[in-house]
Amino acid sequence: MANPIKRLLGQTAVYGLSSIVGRLLNYLLVPLYTYVFADPADYGVVSELYAWVAFLIVLLTFGMETTYFRFLQDEVDKKKTFNNVLLTVIGINVLFFLILLYFNNDIATFMLYEGHNEYIILLGVIVGIDAITALPLAKLRSEEKALKFASIQFTSILVNIGLNLIFMLYLFDSKRPEEGVLFILIANLCASLVKPLFLMDSFTNLKFDFDWKMSKTMFIYAFPLVIAGFAGIINETLDRILLKQIIYDPLVPSTLHTAEYEVGIYSACYKLAMLVTIILQAYRYAAEPFFFSQMKNENRNLIYVKVMNLFIAFVCLIFLVVSLNIDVFKHFIRNENYWEGLKVVPILLLANVFLGIYYNQSIWYKLSGKTKFGAYIAIGGAIVTVLVNVIFIPKYGYMASAWATLLVYALQMIVSYLLGQKYYPIPYNTRKFLAYIGGAIALFYFGSYLSVDSKVTNFFISNSLIFGYLLFVFLVEQKRFLNGIFGERTF
């Protein structure tokens, strides 16, 4: 029998072809946007628009991806299960778009985009397409068709990047920045349309035999996940929205530019912290169906523990690589006007490490069916996010947002662990976790303390510390390496 962790790593690698490599290619858009948008305020407009997208995608998929994976384990009729979740998401999106068409003017005014209703309509169409196609893509994941999944995602990403390069380098006039925002949205729309073209069979074979009884059960399971997801997005992206809304003073029109300027700097530097998130996204695509598939494995807890050990060691390594080499990574941002915000990068990197650990732990309430706890944790985090940002943004600007993110993810990680040990105990090796995380933080501060004027010397010192961390992990895990943990064996 194949080693389940080896299978998880293999699927993560394939999903990573579209997610990690694809998003790294999307990193090309960061230097592109920061180059063409010389004023960070213009990039701030794009960043804030896409912060709203994150909220909408959670609402419009309504937790049906996770619900689909969960119900597949119990339902005999797999086609009926898929049919029900897809019809549910289509119905939600049709209703959403009708509301958007009627109220787009009011929505644009509320979002401080008065006179740019086209932004709102285009954004709504993009999110609707992505939400509806999320279910056929989830079906591919459940069937372990990772290569097809990766090819669809990768094609969509390439279309987006290609059109962005054409529009922004050859058609965009920097004197009309609003034109650039429109080009970016059109490129995204074309990229989103690629997905339904590849997934057409899922829609042509759709049967309109909606099972209301099954739907009710699904809604009960999904609703706490939606609340948790919505609250989670508050923790991830609300800071950009709040930065704009709080700094802007309607009585002083010039503050709108200041607000968008702060959002632009913060968002550009936030991208450097996204390397952890990119790895995490690829991992989650494979991990969620994998964890559910291990439900009936008597050695499942041992597998979960071993997966967590390797995961924490890896994301802490990414934290060190980026934070200790910030002088190298900052050149992804082509305009020095943005560099004043680089001080948020280590804070946000560590925050995303904690977020990754929390995502790993969250499997306890999904497996046990106690999804309400996911909602409680996320809502608690959302409340802290809002309070810290509202209280401290007026004085500290985007630094308040960065520290709020770190605080919230650390609290969620701790609370999830404590609740998990009570309701669905998994014997995690907390001493090892603390050693990995504490060691990474200590090396970062040591590297910062040793910083000198010579860039070459700094590079040598920083990467020597990173090598030291790798050696430390190897020594801790040496028994696993020596025993061939990735060989063909079972636990």
N, C-alpha and C positions, 0 to 999 in steps of 0.2 A: 504493500500500500504506500502511495506517495506521501511524503512528508507534507502535512497541511501548511506549514509555514513556508516551505519551498513553493507550494502552489500559490499562496498569497503573494509572495514576492514576485513570482513570475507574472501574475495578473497585474500587479501594481506596475511592473516594468512596462507592460503593454499599454495599460491605461496612461502611463506616464508619457508614452510617445505622443499622445494628443494633448495631455494636460501639462506635463512638465516642459517638454520640448516646445509644444505649441505656445505656452505662456511665456517661455523664454524668448520665443520669436516675437511675441507681443511686446516683450521688453523693448524691442526696437521702436515701438511707438512712443516710449517715454522720451528718449533723446529726440525723436522726431517732433513730438508736441512741444517739448521745452525749447526746441530750436525755432520752430515756426511761430510759437506764441512767446515773443520776447517779453511781454508783460505777463507775469504769473497770474494776474487776475483773469486773463482770457482762458488759461488752462484751468483755473478755478471753476469756471462755468461748466466745462466738460466734466470735471471731477464730481461736482455737486449733482449734476444730472444723473450720472451713473450711480451715485449713492442712493438716489430714489429707485433706480432699477432693482437694486438689491432687495429693497422692501417689497416691491411688487412681485418679484419672482417667487418669494416665499408665500405670499398671499395667493397667487394665481396657480401655483402647483398644489397648494393646500395639503402638504405633507403626504401626497399620494405615492411618491416614490418609495418611501420607507414603508408605507401601508401596503403597497403592492408586494414588497419583499416579505413582509410578515405574513400576509394572507396566503402567499404561495405555499407556505409550509403546512397549512392545514386544509386548504381547499383542493378538492379532487379535480374540479374543472378549471384548469389554468387559463383557458381562453376566456371563460366567463369572468374570471377575476380581472384580467387585463381589460376586457371590454368595459367593465364597470368603472374602473379607475380612470380610463381614458375619457369616457363619456362625462364623468364628473368634472374633470379638468376643462374639457371643451365647453361645458355649460357655464362654468365659472368665468371663463375668459370671454365668452359672448356677452354675458351680462356686464362685465367690466368694460368692454369696448363701447357698448351702448351708452353707459354712464359717461365715459370719457368724451364721446362725440358731443354729448349734450352740454357738459360742464367744462370743456377744455379752456374756455376763456377765464372762468373763475379760478381754475386750477393754476393757470399760467400766472395770474395776478398774485395768488397766494405764494407761489414759489419764487416771486420777484423776477419773473420773465415776461412781464406785460409787453404785449406786442409781438411775442414770439410763440404763438399758439402751435406753430408747426413743430417746435421742439417736443411739445407735450404729445401730440398725435403720433409722431414718428416713434417716440419712446414707447408709447402704449402698444403700437403694432409690433415692435421688436420684442418686447417682453411677452406679449401674447403668443407669438410664434415659438419663442424659447420655452415657455411654460407648457404648451401643448406637446411639443416634440420631446420634452423631458421624459414622458412616459414610454414611448417607443424605445428611447435610448436606455431607460431603466430595464426594459424587457430584454434588450441585448445583453446587459450586464448580468441579469438573472440566468440567462442561457449561456453565460460565459463566452459570448462572442466578442471577445475583447478586441480582436483585429478589426472587425467591422465597425465597432464603436469608435475605435481610434481613427479609422480612416475618415469617418463622417466628421468627427470633431476637428481633425487636422485640416480637412478640406475647407471647412467653414472658417477656420483661423487664417489659412492662407489667403482666402478670398478677402477677408477683412484687412489683412496687412497689405495685400497688393493694391486694393482700392484706396486705402489710406495713403500709401506712397504716391500713387498717381494724383489723387485729389490735392494732397497737401503740398507736394513738391512742384507740381506743374500747373495746377488750376487755382490754388489758393492765393488770394491777395491779402497780405498782412495788414493792409489799411482797413479791411473789413473783417474783423475777427469773428463776427457772427456768422459769416459765410463758412469759416472753418468749422464751427460747431455743427452746422448743417451738413457739411461734407462728411464729418465723422459719423453722424447718425445714419446717413444714407449708406455709407460703407458697411456699417453694422447691420442694417436692414438686409442688404444683399447677402451678407454672410449668414444671417439667420435663415434666409429662405433656402439655403443649400440643404439644411437638415430635412425639412419635409419632402424634398425631392428624392433624397436617398431612402427615406422611410415611408414612401408612398404606400407600400403594401400593408402597413399597419392601419392606414386610414381606409383603403379600398376594401379591406376585409372586415371593417368594423360593422358590427351588428347592433341595431338599436333595440336590444332587448334588455332594458335596464332593470336590474334586480334591486328594488327599493329596500328589501330586508337586509341584503348584503351591504347596500350603501349606508344604511343607518349604522350598522356595526362598524363599518370602515370610518365613518365620520366620528364616532365615539373614540375610536383608536387614534385617529389623525388629529383631532382638534387640539389636544395638549401639545402635539408636535408642532402644529402651526403656531400656537402661542409661544412655544419655546423657540421656534425658528424666527418668528417675528421679533421677539425680545432679543434673540441672539444677533439679529441684524442691527438692532438698535445699538448693541455693544460694538459692532464692527464698523458701522458706517454713519451713525447718527451724528458723530462728532463733526463731520464736514458740513452737515446741514445746520447744526447748531452754531458752528463758527460763523456762518454767513448770517443767520437770523439774529444772533445775539450782538455781533459787532455792528451790523447795519442799524442805523438810526434814521427812521423816516423823516425826521426833521432836518437831517443833515445829509442831503443826497450824495455827497462825495464819499460818505462812509460805505456805500455799496461797493465802490471800487476797492476800498481798503479791506472789506470783508472777503471779496473774491480773491484778492491778492494773498491773504492769509491762507485761504482754502487751497489756492494753487501751490504755494510753497509746501504746505503740510502734505498735500496729496502726492506731489512729486517725490518727496522724501519718504513717504509711506511706501511707495513702490519698492524701495530698496529693502524694506522689511518684508516684502511679499514673497521672498524666496522660500521662507519657511511655509507660508500659506500655499504656495504652488506645490511643494512636495506633499503637503497635507491633503490637498484636493485630490491628487492622483491616488494617494493612499486610501482615502475615504471611498473612492469609486470601487476599489477592490475589496476594502475591509468590511463594509457594511453587509453585502451579501455573503461574504466569507464567514463573518461572525454568526450570522443567522444559520448558515449551513452547518455550523459546529454545535448547534443547540442540543443534539441528541448524542454527541460524542462524550463518553464518560470522562475523557481527559481534557475536556474543553477549558477548564480553568487553568490548567498547566500551559495550554497553548496561548491563552489570553495573556498570561504573565510573561511568557517568553517573548511574545510579540511586543508587549509594552516595554520590556527591557531594551530591545533593539531600537524601538521607535524613539525613546527618549535620548538614547546615546546619539542617534543620527541627527535629530533636530537641534540638539545642543551643539553638535559639530557645525551645522549650518549657521547657528547664532555666532559662533566664534569666527568662522571664515569671513562672514560679511562685516561684523562689527570691528574686528581687528584689521581688516583691509579696507576700511571705509574710504581711504584716500584713493584707492583704485576704483571701487564701485561707484563713487560719486560722479565719475565721468560718464555714467549712463545719462546723467542729467547735463545736457550740453550747455546750459546757460548758467553762469555763475550767480545770477540773481536769485536762483533757487537754493544755493548751497547754505544759506544761513540757517536752514531748517535741518541740517544733517544731524544735529544733536538729538533729534527724536528717534533716529534709526535704531540704536542699541536698545532703547526702551521698548520700542514696538516689536523688535525681534524677540526679545525675551517674553513679551506679552503673547506673541504667537506660539512660542514654545509651550506656554501654559495652556493656551487654547487647544493645541494639538493633544496634550495629555488629557484635557477635559473631554475632547471628542472620543478618545480611546476609552475612557472610563464610562462614557454615556451609554455604552452597550448594555450595562447592567439594567437600566430601566426600560430599554427597548426589548431585551430578551425576557424580562420578567413581566412585561405588560404594564408596568407602573410608570407610564409615560407622563403622568401628571407631575412627577418629581422633576422631569426635564423642564416642564413649564415653570414650576416654582423657582428652580435655579436660574433660569433665563430671565424671568420677570424680576427677581431680586437683583440680578446683574444690571438689567435695564434701568431700574430705579437708581442704582448707584451711579451708572453712567450719566444719566440725566442730571442728577444732583451735583456731581463733581464738575461736569462741564458748565452747567448754568452758574454755579457759584464762582468758579475760578477762571473761566474764559475771559470775562471782562478785565481781569488783572494780568493773567499769564498767557492769553491767546492759545495757540496750538500746543504749547507745552502742557497745558492743563489737559488737553484731549489725549495726549500721549500717555501721561501718568494715569489718567482715568482708565484707559484701555488696559494697562498693566495691572492696576489694582483689581479691576473687575474679573479679568481672566484668572488671576491668582485666587481670588475668593471662590469663583465657580469651581475651579479645580479642587480646592480643599473641601468645599461643601459636598461636591459630587462624590468624592472619595469616602467621606464619613457616612453619607447616606447609603452608598453602595455596600459598604461593609456591614451595614445593619440589615438591609433588605435583600441583597443578592451578593453575598461575600465572595470576593475573588482575592486570593492571598498574594497581593502584589508585594514585591520586595521594596518597601519604602526606603530602606537604608541605601539600597543601590541607587534608587531614583534620586535621593538627596545628594548622594556622592557625585552623580553625573551632573546634576543641575548646579550644585554648589561649586564643583570643580570648574565648570564652564564660566560661571560668574566670577570666581576668584581669578582665573586666568585673564579674563577680560579686563578687570581692574588693574591687575599686575601689568598687563600690556600697555594700558593707558598711562600708568605711572612711569613706565620706562620709555615713553615716547620722547624722541629726540628730533632735531631739525632735519637730519638726513633721512630722505625718503627711502633710500636703499637700506639703511640700517634699520629703520622702522619695519620695513617689509620683512627683513631677515628675522628680527626679534618676534614679530607677530606670528609668522608662519612656523617658527621654532616652537612657540607656545602651542600652536594648533597641533603640530606633530606630537608634542608632549601629551596633549589630551587624547589623541588617537592611541598612543602607547598605554596610557592609563586605562582606557576602555578595553584594550586588548588584554592587559594583565588581569582585569576584573573578569573578563569573559573567556579567559584562555581555555578553561575546561570545555566550554562549548565548542570553541574552534578546534581543539584537539580531538574531540569526540566526533567531529564531522556533523554538526547540527544540521547542515544543509544537505546531508546525504539522504539516501532512500531508507528512512526508518520512521517509525511511529513513536509517539510518546506514551 
